[in-house]
Amino acid sequence: MSPTVFQENGFRFFFFSREEPRMHVHVNCGHGEAKYWMEPDIELAKNYGLTSKDLYIVRQLIEVHADAIRNAWQKHFGS
């Protein structure tokens, strides 16, 4: 299961239900995907095909929605 947290500007932000416990969010679009750590700071963990422009946009969106992402994580994973 991979619940969607939000979608914006052609990007989907989501979690994988059975993955590592460190808080993070996945993002994908038609031409790539990435994973960002949410703690202790927002940081790119992996990138598969997103351009530097994509990564800039994604980072901005994560920063804007950081509280919503963290709240969704806690609700989904119960931590």
Sine and cosine of phi, psi and omega as CSV:
sin_phi,cos_phi,sin_psi,cos_psi,sin_omega,cos_omega
0.00,0.00,0.67,-0.74,0.01,-1.00
-0.66,-0.75,1.00,0.07,-0.06,-1.00
-0.92,0.39,0.68,-0.74,0.06,-1.00
-0.98,0.18,0.76,-0.65,0.06,-1.00
-1.00,0.08,-0.74,0.67,0.10,-0.99
-0.25,-0.97,0.26,-0.97,0.08,-1.00
-0.77,-0.64,0.68,-0.73,0.00,-1.00
-0.33,-0.94,0.63,-0.78,0.05,-1.00
0.81,0.59,0.55,0.83,0.02,-1.00
0.99,0.12,0.08,1.00,0.01,-1.00
-0.95,-0.31,0.63,-0.78,0.09,-1.00
-0.93,-0.36,0.80,-0.61,0.02,-1.00
-0.95,-0.31,0.79,-0.62,-0.14,-0.99
-0.42,-0.91,0.15,-0.99,0.08,-1.00
-0.89,-0.45,0.42,-0.91,0.27,-0.96
-0.99,-0.15,0.73,-0.69,-0.10,-1.00
-0.93,0.36,-0.53,0.85,-0.06,-1.00
-0.87,-0.50,0.99,0.17,0.00,-1.00
-0.62,-0.79,-0.17,-0.99,-0.06,-1.00
-0.88,0.48,0.45,-0.89,-0.12,-0.99
-0.98,0.21,-0.30,0.95,0.00,-1.00
-0.91,0.41,0.74,-0.67,-0.08,-1.00
-0.88,0.47,0.79,-0.61,0.00,-1.00
-0.38,-0.92,0.20,-0.98,0.04,-1.00
-0.68,-0.74,0.61,-0.79,0.08,-1.00
-0.99,-0.17,0.47,-0.88,0.06,-1.00
-0.65,-0.76,0.63,-0.77,0.11,-0.99
-0.60,-0.80,0.32,-0.95,0.10,-0.99
-0.54,-0.84,-0.14,-0.99,-0.10,-0.99
-0.89,0.46,-0.37,0.93,-0.10,-0.99
-0.83,-0.55,0.21,0.98,0.04,-1.00
0.11,-0.99,0.00,-1.00,0.02,-1.00
-0.45,-0.89,0.29,-0.96,0.01,-1.00
-0.47,-0.88,0.21,-0.98,0.05,-1.00
-0.74,-0.67,0.71,-0.70,0.01,-1.00
-0.83,-0.55,0.75,-0.67,0.18,-0.98
-0.94,0.33,0.57,-0.82,0.06,-1.00
-0.96,-0.27,-0.26,0.97,0.02,-1.00
-0.58,-0.81,0.50,-0.87,0.02,1.00
-0.95,0.32,-0.38,0.93,0.07,-1.00
-0.74,-0.67,0.32,-0.95,0.09,-1.00
-0.94,0.33,0.84,-0.54,-0.10,-1.00
-0.47,-0.88,0.68,-0.73,0.06,-1.00
-0.90,0.43,0.81,-0.58,0.03,-1.00
-0.99,-0.14,-0.71,0.71,-0.02,-1.00
-0.51,-0.86,0.51,-0.86,0.05,-1.00
-0.68,-0.74,0.76,-0.65,0.03,-1.00
-0.79,-0.61,0.99,0.13,0.15,-0.99
1.00,-0.10,-0.10,1.00,0.05,-1.00
-0.98,0.22,0.62,-0.78,0.01,-1.00
-0.98,0.22,0.20,-0.98,0.04,-1.00
-0.88,0.47,-0.57,0.82,0.06,-1.00
-0.91,0.41,-0.70,0.71,0.07,-1.00
-0.84,0.55,-0.74,0.67,-0.04,-1.00
-0.88,0.47,-0.59,0.80,0.05,-1.00
-0.90,0.44,-0.73,0.68,0.00,-1.00
-0.89,0.46,-0.72,0.69,-0.01,-1.00
-0.87,0.49,-0.71,0.71,0.00,-1.00
-0.86,0.51,-0.69,0.73,0.02,-1.00
-0.88,0.47,-0.69,0.73,0.00,-1.00
-0.91,0.42,-0.65,0.76,0.04,-1.00
-0.89,0.45,-0.67,0.74,0.01,-1.00
-0.89,0.45,-0.67,0.74,0.01,-1.00
-0.90,0.43,-0.63,0.77,-0.09,-1.00
-0.98,-0.22,0.28,0.96,-0.10,-1.00
-0.83,0.55,-0.69,0.72,-0.01,-1.00
-0.90,0.43,-0.66,0.75,0.01,-1.00
-0.91,0.43,-0.64,0.77,0.03,-1.00
-0.90,0.44,-0.73,0.68,0.00,-1.00
-0.89,0.46,-0.66,0.75,0.02,-1.00
-0.90,0.43,-0.66,0.75,0.02,-1.00
-0.91,0.42,-0.63,0.78,0.04,-1.00
-0.87,0.50,-0.77,0.64,-0.04,-1.00
-0.89,0.45,-0.62,0.79,0.04,-1.00
-0.92,0.39,-0.70,0.72,-0.06,-1.00
-0.95,0.32,-0.70,0.72,-0.09,-1.00
-0.99,-0.13,-0.15,0.99,0.06,-1.00
0.93,0.37,0.52,0.85,0.01,-1.00
-0.87,-0.49,0.00,0.00,0.00,0.00
